[in-house]
């Protein structure tokens, strides 16, 4: 077995472990959804006083639901993330370079960063409710990468043979991973807000697990913090890309499709941060802004690489310039 083959096998092993984590987190949510208040009567007044207040049955919370499934999800999530890191490292060894030079490798590292952010945040606060969504996306990314984006581990084009490959692309991947977790936060924020406002579909008992998540305002605040960090990294990505472009092609900006859409992503998130901090845009409007921004991130990664042809067409799937 070659190092490249070992890397591919490790990706599948990571996908398997994360699938187990996804199932465990989903079971945890289903158990939370099954929990409901239990009515227990308050002890009646035995004094016989006619003026004593009438006692009524008061709904008290049911016994705490076991979170063993969530614990399994966290453990297998760590396992899958470690396996994925090993796959990325061995991919780099096989290729003899930084392992994020094409769509396949970008997807692997992006999934790793998303899992690392989720697990890192979970060390400080209880965000197990995100587990099913983040691990589900990670598994989807890995399967798509293996089946649609896979390339043999080889060298890179002359324009990519630079330390900026490590800096520029590496920072872009980290930003994308953080954007992913923030996106999940905003989706759950919208779901919970809709349930609290009487949405008929989300009012079904199957969605009761949403009641155990933080309030919409708290979810929005955490999403905002993550997006703010990712935005700073994305800003550096654009600046670093311009410097690298000047070294490689003799110009800082050339309106290449990837450059344009990277700027579109920056504008959308800049508008979101500005609207929320200075214009008071909060709640659902802010969440929709995040979703639009993440849609632009996904299109920048997939659509621009697969549809357009330019100097950044390094996916290995389209015709390269």
Secondary structure as UniProt FT lines:
FT   HELIX           3..34
FT   STRAND          38..41
FT   TURN            50..51
FT   STRAND          57..60
FT   HELIX           68..95
FT   HELIX           103..122
FT   TURN            123..124
FT   HELIX           128..130
FT   HELIX           131..144
FT   HELIX           145..149
FT   HELIX           158..160
FT   HELIX           165..169
FT   HELIX           170..196
FT   TURN            197..198
FT   TURN            200..203
FT   HELIX           205..212
FT   HELIX           216..249
FT   HELIX           257..278
FT   HELIX           284..301
FT   HELIX           303..307
FT   TURN            311..312
//
